[in-house]
Amino acid sequence: MIRLGIDIVDIARLAGRMDTWPKLADRMFTRAEQEYCLSRPHPPQHFAARAAAKEATFKALGEGWPLVSWTDVEVVSGANRGRPTLVLTGRAAELLGGSTPVVSLAHDAGVAIAEVLLVD
């Protein structure tokens, strides 16, 4: 069985919310995700892609926040600009069961998009 989730995030909108609520980054992103995004030339687009990946994962799992913590879904960037992967913990890992998560991220023209497949 394959479960699918997709989401799109307006980069400027998320950046504005993160400016308004400084603790939002800690609620939504793991320390490693924050460090990665802040190390990039344009951090907001990387935060937005990860937010989209988390939402897409929630959709594929069939449950999301507040039953699944934002930080229970982590986007791990591939080495040497390789393909990103998902690491699920807590309630997200329980819902994942034996499935393998696959993620694709993109950002352009002010939006970030993510697609997540959960493959049994």
C-alpha positions as CSV (number, residue, x, y, z in Angstrom):
1,M,0.0,0.0,0.0
2,I,1.1,3.6,-0.7
3,R,-0.1,6.6,1.3
4,L,0.4,10.1,-0.1
5,G,0.6,13.5,1.4
6,I,1.3,16.9,-0.3
7,D,1.5,20.4,1.0
8,I,2.5,23.9,-0.2
9,V,3.7,26.8,2.0
10,D,3.9,30.5,1.2
11,I,7.5,31.3,2.2
12,A,6.9,34.9,3.1
13,R,3.9,34.0,5.2
14,L,5.8,31.5,7.3
15,A,8.8,33.8,7.7
16,G,6.4,36.5,8.9
17,R,4.9,34.2,11.5
18,M,8.3,33.1,12.6
19,D,9.3,36.8,13.1
20,T,6.1,37.5,15.0
21,W,6.4,34.4,17.2
22,P,10.1,33.8,17.8
23,K,9.4,30.5,19.7
24,L,7.6,29.1,16.7
25,A,10.8,27.7,15.3
26,D,11.4,25.6,18.4
27,R,7.8,24.3,18.3
28,M,8.0,23.3,14.6
29,F,11.6,22.4,13.9
30,T,14.2,20.2,15.6
31,R,17.5,21.8,16.5
32,A,19.2,20.0,13.6
33,E,16.6,21.4,11.2
34,Q,17.0,24.9,12.5
35,E,20.8,24.7,12.2
36,Y,20.6,23.4,8.7
37,C,18.1,26.1,7.5
38,L,20.1,28.9,9.2
39,S,23.3,27.8,7.5
40,R,21.7,28.2,4.0
41,P,21.9,31.5,2.0
42,H,18.0,31.9,2.2
43,P,16.8,30.3,5.4
44,P,13.0,31.0,5.0
45,Q,12.7,28.8,1.9
46,H,14.3,25.9,3.7
47,F,12.1,26.4,6.8
48,A,9.1,26.5,4.5
49,A,10.1,23.3,2.6
50,R,10.4,21.5,5.9
51,A,7.1,22.8,7.2
52,A,5.5,21.6,4.0
53,A,7.1,18.2,4.5
54,K,5.8,17.9,8.0
55,E,2.2,18.8,6.9
56,A,2.5,16.3,3.9
57,T,3.6,13.6,6.4
58,F,0.7,14.4,8.7
59,K,-1.7,14.0,5.7
60,A,-0.1,10.7,4.6
61,L,-0.2,9.4,8.2
62,G,-3.9,10.4,8.5
63,E,-3.2,12.4,11.7
64,G,-1.4,15.6,12.5
65,W,-0.9,18.3,15.1
66,P,-1.8,18.4,17.9
67,L,-2.0,14.5,18.0
68,V,1.4,14.4,16.4
69,S,4.2,16.8,17.4
70,W,5.8,18.9,14.7
71,T,9.2,17.7,15.9
72,D,8.2,14.1,15.6
73,V,8.8,14.5,11.9
74,E,12.3,15.6,11.0
75,V,13.7,16.3,7.6
76,V,17.3,15.2,7.5
77,S,19.3,16.8,4.6
78,G,21.3,14.4,2.5
79,A,25.0,14.6,2.5
80,N,26.6,16.5,-0.3
81,R,23.3,17.9,-1.5
82,G,21.8,14.4,-1.6
83,R,18.2,13.5,-1.3
84,P,16.6,14.5,2.0
85,T,15.1,11.8,4.2
86,L,12.4,11.7,6.9
87,V,13.0,10.5,10.5
88,L,9.8,9.9,12.4
89,T,9.7,9.6,16.2
90,G,7.0,9.4,18.9
91,R,3.4,9.2,17.7
92,A,4.5,9.7,14.1
93,A,6.7,6.6,14.3
94,E,3.8,4.6,15.8
95,L,1.5,5.7,12.9
96,L,4.2,4.9,10.4
97,G,4.3,1.3,11.4
98,G,6.5,-0.7,9.0
99,S,6.2,1.8,6.1
100,T,9.1,3.6,4.6
101,P,8.8,7.3,4.2
102,V,10.0,9.0,1.0
103,V,10.1,12.8,0.7
104,S,10.6,15.3,-2.2
105,L,11.1,19.0,-1.5
106,A,11.1,22.1,-3.9
107,H,10.9,25.8,-3.6
108,D,10.4,28.5,-6.2
109,A,8.4,31.7,-6.9
110,G,7.7,32.3,-3.3
111,V,6.4,28.9,-2.3
112,A,7.7,25.6,-1.0
113,I,6.2,22.3,-1.7
114,A,6.7,18.8,-0.4
115,E,5.3,15.4,-1.3
116,V,5.6,12.4,1.0
117,L,5.0,8.8,0.2
118,L,4.6,6.1,2.8
119,V,5.4,2.8,1.2
120,D,4.6,-0.6,2.8
